[in-house]
């Protein structure tokens, strides 16, 4: 699995600069008909974070699932309740609750290590949190568990449920119940050895603090997209 950050043109360049800096990755050569795609490439391991310039709307996250046969995977996803949007060699889908996902065939198997920063703190972008309105939570959560075939595990917080990622997966999946009635969406989480140091570093790069909780801090990047810094160990 890899995550795509989709950003409108007006905020795209500042977002590329920001996410390159906080992830410790280098932006690749741009690709696509309008050079709208790029990959954030780690120093070692395979990339699991990509970016796309989009025409409108707010910044958002979609997921790429790397599979041997995108067509077969898409047909299975439809049987589980997804909606097919387009088949362009890679297959664009929407989950039952409306989150965009794509089935792609290129490999991504070697997990990149956490970044170690000059102050000796460490961090890594290693989790996608899927934000699901309460009314549709059970169905959407069941879809993702069946699609990924990852075991369900509990959480110490009532609003969260977690899927247990297999060995070798770069990204965790967390499912969160939210109180609004909008579509299903997602945000990124970073694990940090020092949440305070990481927060200060991100603010210095143009982010802002939205809310502080016992074990995580909600941030907004320069384009206004929410993400979280967490106390989970980067190791």
C-alpha positions in Angstrom: 0.0 0.0 0.0 1.1 3.6 -0.7 -0.6 6.9 0.0 -1.2 9.7 -2.5 -1.5 13.3 -1.3 -3.8 15.0 -3.9 -3.3 18.8 -3.8 -4.9 21.6 -6.0 -2.5 23.5 -8.2 -2.6 26.6 -6.0 -1.0 24.8 -3.1 0.9 22.0 -4.8 4.5 23.4 -4.9 4.4 24.4 -1.2 3.0 21.0 -0.3 5.8 19.2 -2.2 8.4 21.3 -0.4 6.7 20.6 3.0 6.1 16.9 2.6 9.6 16.3 1.2 11.1 18.0 4.3 8.9 16.3 7.0 9.3 12.8 5.4 13.1 13.2 4.6 12.4 12.1 1.1 13.4 13.5 -2.3 10.8 14.4 -4.9 11.2 12.3 -8.1 11.1 13.5 -11.7 7.6 14.5 -12.5 5.5 12.3 -14.7 2.0 12.2 -16.3 0.6 14.1 -19.3 0.8 17.4 -17.4 3.7 16.4 -15.1 1.0 16.1 -12.3 2.5 13.1 -10.5 5.7 12.6 -8.4 7.0 10.2 -5.8 8.7 11.1 -2.5 11.7 8.8 -2.6 13.4 7.7 0.6 17.2 7.2 0.8 16.7 3.5 1.3 13.7 1.2 0.8 10.7 1.6 -1.4 8.5 4.7 -1.7 5.2 4.6 0.0 4.2 8.3 -0.4 3.3 10.0 -3.6 1.7 13.3 -4.7 -0.7 14.4 -7.4 -1.6 17.9 -8.6 -5.4 18.0 -9.0 -7.7 20.6 -10.5 -10.0 21.6 -7.6 -11.3 20.8 -4.1 -9.5 20.6 -0.8 -6.2 18.6 -0.4 -7.0 14.9 0.3 -5.6 11.4 0.6 -6.2 8.4 -1.6 -4.6 5.0 -1.4 -2.8 2.8 -4.0 -2.9 -0.9 -3.4 -0.1 -2.7 -5.2 -1.3 -6.1 -6.5 -0.3 -8.6 -9.1 -3.5 -8.2 -11.1 -5.3 -4.9 -10.8 -8.3 -6.1 -12.9 -8.9 -9.1 -10.7 -8.4 -7.1 -7.5 -10.9 -4.5 -8.8 -13.5 -7.1 -9.6 -13.2 -8.5 -6.1 -13.5 -5.0 -4.6 -16.7 -4.5 -6.5 -18.1 -7.7 -5.0 -17.3 -6.3 -1.6 -19.2 -3.1 -2.3 -16.7 -0.7 -4.0 -17.6 1.3 -7.2 -15.4 1.2 -10.2 -14.6 4.7 -11.7 -12.1 4.0 -14.5 -9.8 1.3 -15.8 -6.6 2.8 -17.3 -4.3 -0.1 -16.7 -4.5 0.9 -13.1 -8.1 0.7 -11.8 -9.6 3.7 -10.0 -12.3 2.8 -7.4 -14.3 4.3 -4.6 -14.9 2.5 -1.4 -18.6 2.0 -0.3 -18.3 5.2 1.7 -16.6 7.2 -1.1 -12.8 7.0 -0.4 -10.8 6.9 -3.6 -8.4 3.9 -4.0 -6.5 2.6 -7.0 -5.2 -0.9 -7.8 -1.7 -0.7 -9.4 0.7 -3.3 -10.5 4.2 -1.8 -9.9 5.9 -3.4 -6.8 6.7 -1.7 -3.5 8.0 -4.2 -1.1 11.0 -2.9 1.0 10.0 -0.8 4.0 12.0 2.4 4.5 13.5 3.0 7.9 12.5 6.0 10.2 14.4 9.3 9.7 16.9 10.3 12.3 17.0 14.1 12.6 20.0 16.3 13.7 18.6 16.5 17.3 18.6 12.7 17.4 14.8 12.4 17.4 13.3 10.0 14.9 10.0 10.0 13.0 8.3 8.2 10.1 5.1 8.6 8.2 3.7 5.1 8.7 0.0 5.2 9.1 -3.2 6.0 7.2 -6.2 6.8 9.4 -9.5 6.3 7.5 -12.1 8.7 8.9 -15.6 7.1 8.8 -18.9 8.7 9.8 -20.5 6.8 12.7 -23.6 5.9 10.6 -21.5 4.0 8.0 -18.7 2.8 10.2 -19.6 -0.9 10.5 -20.0 -1.4 6.7 -16.9 0.6 5.7 -14.7 -1.0 8.4 -15.9 -4.5 7.2 -15.0 -3.5 3.6 -11.4 -2.5 4.4 -10.8 -5.6 6.6 -12.1 -7.9 3.9 -10.3 -6.1 1.0 -6.9 -6.0 2.7 -7.5 -9.3 4.6 -5.6 -7.9 7.6 -6.7 -9.1 11.1 -8.8 -6.8 13.2 -7.2 -5.8 16.5 -8.6 -3.7 19.3 -7.6 -0.2 20.5 -7.4 1.6 23.8 -9.5 4.4 22.4 -13.3 3.8 21.8 -13.3 5.8 18.6 -10.5 3.8 16.9 -10.2 0.3 15.5 -6.9 -1.0 14.0 -6.1 -3.5 11.3 -2.9 -5.5 12.0 -0.5 -4.9 9.1 1.5 -7.8 7.8 5.2 -8.0 8.0 6.8 -5.9 5.3 4.0 -3.4 4.9 5.1 0.3 5.2 1.7 1.7 6.2 -0.6 0.8 9.1 -4.3 1.3 8.8 -6.3 2.8 11.6 -10.1 3.2 11.4 -11.7 6.2 13.2 -15.3 6.9 13.9 -16.1 10.6 13.2 -19.2 12.5 14.2 -20.1 14.3 10.9 -22.2 12.9 8.1 -19.8 13.6 5.2 -18.0 11.0 3.0 -15.3 8.7 4.1 -11.9 10.3 4.0 -8.4 9.7 5.2 -5.4 11.5 6.8 -1.8 10.6 7.5 -0.1 9.9 10.8 3.5 10.1 11.7 5.1 8.2 14.7 7.6 10.2 16.6 10.2 9.6 19.3 9.5 13.2 20.5 6.2 14.6 19.6 7.1 18.0 20.9 10.3 18.2 18.8 8.5 17.0 15.8 5.7 19.5 16.2 8.2 22.4 16.5 10.0 21.1 13.4 6.8 21.0 11.4 5.6 24.4 12.6 9.0 25.8 11.4 8.3 24.3 8.0 4.9 26.0 7.7 2.4 23.7 9.5 0.2 24.8 12.3 -1.2 23.1 15.4 -4.9 22.4 15.3 -5.5 20.4 18.5 -3.4 18.6 21.1 -4.5 15.3 22.7 -2.9 12.9 25.2 -1.2 10.7 22.6 -1.4 12.7 19.4 -1.4 16.3 18.0 -3.6 17.3 15.1 -1.7 19.5 12.6 -2.5 21.2 9.3 0.0 21.4 6.5 0.6 24.6 4.5 -2.2 23.7 2.1 -4.6 23.2 5.0 -4.7 19.4 5.0 -5.0 17.7 8.4 -2.6 15.1 9.6 -1.4 13.8 13.0 1.8 13.4 15.0 1.6 10.5 17.4 3.5 9.0 20.3 3.9 5.6 18.7 7.4 4.4 18.5 9.0 5.0 15.1 10.7 1.6 15.4 
